[in-house]
């Protein structure tokens, strides 16, 4: 047998398991959604303010929870059910995305103050 074919078979062995397929598919959808939401939030902040400084504040607000809360998240992940934790964090992220979409589509976010709402939602989503 071709050595390359053996390598490909060996490397794709985890994808033969249904649970791993579901995990990979879920992660793919979640990460792509997160990337799209980040791009849309950046675009919205810039469109409302035309300010590069507020884009930097938005990115800072998105990254600071990871820096500050990562050790707390590790503790919680070790002590409690990871399955429930993933479901809870994904549900909260989804609710915040829906909140942002409702506020935006109803034109309740339309000026510089609205940009701060986007920044706060981004901060909460990453917390």
Buried (B, 14 or more C-beta within 10 A) or exposed (E): EEEEEEEEEEEEEEEEEEEEEEEEEEEEEBEEBBEEBBEBBBEBBBEBBEBEEBBEBBBEBBEEBEEEEEEEBEEEEEEEEEEEBEEEEEEEBEEBBEBBEEBBEEEEBEEEEBBBBBBEBBBBBBB
